[in-house]
Amino acid sequence: MKRVYLDHSATTPVRPEVVEEMMKYLTDNWGNPSSVYSRGREARKGIDEAREKIAHLLGANPQEIIFTSGGTEADNYAVMGAAFANQKKGKHIITTSIEHHAVLDTCKFLERQGFEVTFLPVTPEGIVRVEDFERALRQDTILVSVMHVNNEVGTIQPVEEIGRVCREKGIIFHVDAVQSFGKIPVNVDELNADLLSISAHKIYGPKGVGCLYIRKGTKVQKLFYGGAQERRRRPGTENVAGIVGFGKAAELAIKEMGEETEKLTKLRDKLIAGLQEKISDIKLNGDPVQRICNNVNVSFKYVEGESLLLSLDMKGIEASSGSACTSGSLDPSHVLTAMGVPFEFIHGSVRMTLGRDNTEEDIDYVLEVFPEIVDRLREMSPLYNK
Ligand SMILES: *Cc1c(COP(=O)(O)O)cnc(C)c1O
């Protein structure tokens, strides 16, 4: 059976070039990077080179990059670390209602610790309004955290403008760039970011590794204690092979970004147009224009999302109902809820996120089987009458 992977926002396959680089650090160069002898120094060199590459790609200095266990840890570190280190100045935080749970749940934890958090609303298209952000600002606002690209509906947020205001007011600005890095330009100065998270496994690198950019001078309290690694900011023996793979994946992603974006945009638009043409009572979630190149998120009336995913799976199509974290629960997505997606549509949503191995033929196949599946599910729905 044909298999089409359409869940690249959940994770991506590790590229062979990345595996090759990593293998060197799992076999020959397996030393502890903190050791003084040459086997240790070889491992250290792998980390240093990866750090230089990633710093360069973000427009940062290598000393400003802290490797973490992934996007989730980077987000936790940024939000919790900035909040705790700056709480004498104030206890107000601004974020959005459509953040990844790594930011959202950390903010909810901070509320229980006595911080006050404003969760900004979004437009029906899933975009934060800069006016709403400006209205939410207070004297005691110490931190603003806004994602660059939403992982469920692919909307690109006005982070440059928000960052500019934060910079003027001296408020720390964190950007979750996990879904944007490698697809659109991410430069810490252009975004006015003080803190910025990225993750390797969303860019064809390994799982369990990512980084937090911390602008020089930004006060952030560390989360872990125990060693001198990462300039004492993130102790623990480094995931050397993972970090090296992350560096390689980042380098390749940026090198190929232009052609890849162009290709994915074409496939995305073909898939959206095809579904809209062949299926009635369909709604595209998110903004049609201010949208990342690989995201298709659509809802169908009279269809239950989970059934749709299972039916697609039986045809070899791997998609998701929003975020990997929400799958498995029957609660509607917090992102679609924040966007005010109408009740009839909210339970029948599916996210398809394209990647570098997808082809025109994949899209043709999806467009061939999708309408039949929706028809069959609708036939079974008590709400549907033709
Ligand atoms: C995947 C993702 C994360 C979490 O990254 P992990 O490396 O899987 O922990 C955080 N934010 C966004 C927007 C994501 O898509």
Residues whose N, C-alpha, C, O or C-beta is under 5 A from the ligand:
A	BS01	LIG	S9 G70 G71 T72 E73 H100 A102 V149 N151 D176 V178 Q179 S199 G210
